[in-house]
Amino acid sequence: MKKSYPYLFLFLVVLEACTSKPEGKEDIATIVQTPVTLTGIEKEPMAEFIELNATSSFLLKNYVKANANGYIETAHVTPGEYVRSGEVLFTMKTKEAESIGNAINQLDTSFKFSGTNNIRAGSGGFISQLNHQPGDYVQDGEQLAVISDESSFVFLLELPYELKPYVKLNTRIDVQLPDGEKLPGTVSSYMPTVEAASQTISLVIKVDPGKKIPENLIAKVKIQKIIRDHAVSLPKASVLADETQSSFWVMKLIDSTTAIKVPVTKGIETKDMVEILSPQFTTEDRFVLTGNYGLGDTAKIKIVQP
C-alpha cells in the first residue's frame, strides 16, 4: 500500500491538469445584432389638409310656364340642350283658336287672327327638365320646362361647422373632378342655414369650367387646416406605435451598434412624413428606419447602409 501512494498522487496531478481551463480563457456570449437602415430628421414646410366632397349645382332655375290655355304646337328644345335668353322654346295655340279655326279670318280677312303664342326663354342655360311635348293640352301657368341658369353654376361644399374658421370668404381653392382635372375656384358665400342632423353648412364655391359640367357631380376639395414653415419631421416608417395607436416612439442611435427607445409626440401627418413636436432632435441625430419593428428599449443593431 505504501508503494502505491506515489502513483496515486501522480494520477491526481495529471487528472487536475487535464480538467482545468487554460488561464485567461472564458466563455464568450453570442451577441445578436439586428440589421437596420438609418434616417435623419428633415426641416421643411408641412401642411395638414381635410378632404371633403363638393357637389355641382345650379343655384338659379328658370321655370318656363304656359301663358294661356291651349295646345302645344311645337317644342323647339330637348333635355340637356343649351338655350339663350329670348330664344323661342314652345309655340302654343290657344283653346279658342283651336275651336274656332279660321272662321274669323274667313269672315274678316283683315283681322289676321292666328291664336298662336311663342314662349321664350327668360335666361340662358341648359334644359334640365322638359314636362310637355307637342300635342299636349296645358293650362295657363302650367310648367313646361326648367332652365338651369348657366351663370349660377357652383360647387356646394358641405363643411362641418367647427371647420368654418379655416375657410375664409374670397379664398382661392381647387376643385378636383373625378377624372383628375382641377378647376380653380373661389369661396363666394355661405348658405344661411345649417343642416340639423350633420351640423354642416353649405359653402358656395364659384368656378369657371369653360365647358359643360353636369349637375350633381361629386368632386374633391382640400381644406388647409394647419401649415408650418419649418416642421421637424421623420419618415413614417421610423415612427412606431402601440396597438391602440396612443403611444408613439422612435429608435434613436446612441452609438454605432446600440439604439434606444425614445417616446415622441406627433404633429402634422402626411402621406410619407410625420412631424415630431417633442422631444427636440438635431440634424446630427440618427434613427432606425427599417428593421425597427419589435426592437426592445435598448437593442444591438448592425447598420447595413452608410
QUIBEL-V610100 format. One record per backbone hydrogen bond with DSSP energy under -0.5 kcal/mol. CO is the residue of the C=O (numbers start at 0). NH is the residue of the N-H. Records with the same first field share a line. If there is no record, write none. Layout:
CO->NH + NH
This chain:
0->3 + 4
1->4
3->7
4->8
5->9
6->10
7->11
8->12
9->13
10->14
11->15
12->16
13->17
14->18
15->19
21->24
23->25
26->28
29->31
30->32
33->301
35->303
36->288 + 289
38->286
41->43 + 232
43->230
45->227
46->48
47->224 + 225
49->51 + 222
51->220
52->157
53->218
54->155
55->215
56->58 + 153
59->148
60->62
61->63 + 146
63->143 + 144
65->140
68->94
69->137
70->72 + 92
71->134
73->90
77->80
80->126
82->124
83->86
86->120
88->75
89->118
90->72 + 73
91->116
92->70
93->97
94->98
95->99
96->100
99->102
101->105
102->106
103->107
107->110 + 111
114->93
116->91
117->119
118->88 + 89
120->85
123->149
124->82
125->127 + 147
126->79
128->145
132->135
135->71
137->69
138->141
141->65
143->130 + 131
144->63
145->127 + 128 + 147
146->61 + 148
147->125
148->151
149->152
151->58
152->206
153->56
154->156 + 204
155->54 + 157
156->158 + 202
158->200
159->162
160->163
162->165
163->166
165->167
167->170
170->186
172->184
173->175 + 221
174->176 + 182
175->219
176->179
180->176
182->174
183->207
184->172
185->187 + 205
186->169
188->203
192->201
194->198 + 199
198->160
199->194
200->158
201->190
202->156 + 204
203->187 + 188 + 205
204->154
205->185
213->216
216->55 + 218
218->53
219->175
220->51 + 222
221->223
222->49 + 224
225->47
227->45
230->43 + 232
231->275
232->41
233->273
234->237
235->238
237->239
239->248
241->244
246->241
247->263
248->239
249->251 + 261
250->287
251->259
254->257
256->300
257->253 + 254
258->298
259->251
261->249
263->247
264->276 + 277
267->274
271->235
272->269
273->233
274->266 + 276
277->264
278->280
281->284
285->252
286->38
289->36
291->294
296->260
298->258
299->33
301->35
